[in-house]
Amino acid sequence: MAKPWGDSERYDFVLDSGERFWRVQVKSTNVGRSDRYAINATCGSIGKKKPYTAKQIDVLVAYIVAEDA
């Protein structure tokens, strides 16, 4: 596993499966709505947020703080 230098990349970690590298973006949430949780899976500055694309990341991981999962 590797972490990109600085905050200039769209992903948080790189995983090496032995066959390829996977770009991983990790988002966390405390916001629960009924029986589900919401994450903000976007990138960019305030007012210019856009969803991540397959060209930017390979895997999106959601960490649910309240469930420690």
Stockholm file with secondary structure:
# STOCKHOLM 1.0

chainA/1-69         MAKPWGDSERYDFVLDSGERFWRVQVKSTNVGRSDRYAINATCGSIGKKKPYTAKQIDVLVAYIVAEDA
#=GR chainA/1-69 SS CBCCSTTCSSCSEEEECSSCEEEEEEEEECCEETTEECCCCEESSTTCCEECCTTTCSEEEEEEGGGTC
#=GC SS_cons        CBCCSTTCSSCSEEEECSSCEEEEEEEEECCEETTEECCCCEESSTTCCEECCTTTCSEEEEEEGGGTC
//
